[in-house]
Amino acid sequence: MSKLVNEGVLTEENFRIGLTKVFFKAGVLAHLEDVRDEKLSQIITGFQAQIRWYLGLTDRKRKMEQRAGLLIVQRNVRSWCTLRTWEWFKLFGKVKPMLKAGKEAEEMEKMNEKMKDIQDSLAREEKLRKELEDSSTKLLEEKNQLFTSLESTKGQLSEAEERLAKLQSQKNDADRQLTELNDRLADSEDRNADVQRAKKKVEAEVESLKKQIQDVENSLRKAESEKQSKDHQIRSLQDEMQQQDEAIAKLNKEKKHQEEINRKLMEDLQSEEDKTNHTSKVKQKLESTLDDLEDSLEREKRSRTELDKQKRKVEGELKIAQESIEESGRQRHDLENNLKKKESELHSANSKLEDEQALVAKLQRQIKEGQSRISELEDELENERQSRSKADRAKADAQRELEELGKLKYDVMCC
């Protein structure tokens, strides 16, 4: 709005600006529409004028090019009309196909094209040779890396073999200890078997002694029963003592004899009891030795189980070491295969490089031959040019002679 006021299109009394709207007086908006239409017509008129100017400029350029082309065509037509009746031009038209200059130019063009093709192929071969050299250097680097990795794997393999030897020695020690323990266990088992046999023998003796004791007890019971019967008889005899003194004396003798028998039986019983006590002591001693042997056997079994565990552990470590050795062997085999493959690739690349070098040498020889041929053709072209210049000079001399003859003829006719 300030721009319109500065240009004088509106005055500040014709409008008022509020917070969100602009208020105009009556007729001011129609005046602004007229101003806008006038401005648009000016802009469109200027745009059309620029387009007409550009189209006129392009038309002028096209017509100038057509005029130059027409002038060239007219000049060529006039030259052709002048030359078509000229005898020397006819002679030149007949002689030109027989000249070698055009053919030499064609041969030169062919040789140049061939030389360009050879140079392009040489550039390609050079590029391929560089690529092959780069690939050969890369293959050599990979080969060196493979050699270094192979050396490192050899070191790891030697370390693994040392570990395997240590584990093998540990296994041998464990086997030796196991054999010693097995021998000790066998000895203890033999001793245990001997003790068991002695125990069985003692038990048999104890059983026999028990049987003897039972027999003695039975005899004692019989003796007691007999004693009771004898006591009954004694009581009956005591009742009859008064009546039978002789019977009493006899019975006293029998009683003494029976007492001696009883005393002997008591002594035998005491000796049997002593034997029984001795056998029980021997039995207790054997049982204690048997318990000791069983404890030692249990300890031997525990030590044997521990040795079995150690043996299994050593065998597991040995198996792991063997697997690591096998893995390193496989890696070594893979590295050797990769090395052989890389060597074969390097050999093929070297052979290909040699073939490419032979081809490059052949192409260089062909280039040299082409250059020598070009030099020969240039010499021939120079000779042809010299002969042509001589022919032109002879032609000029003949033309001068013809002109002199014409002048002489004209002078003769005038005379």
Order of alpha helices (4+ residues) and beta strands (2+ residues): alpha-beta-beta-alpha-alpha-alpha-alpha
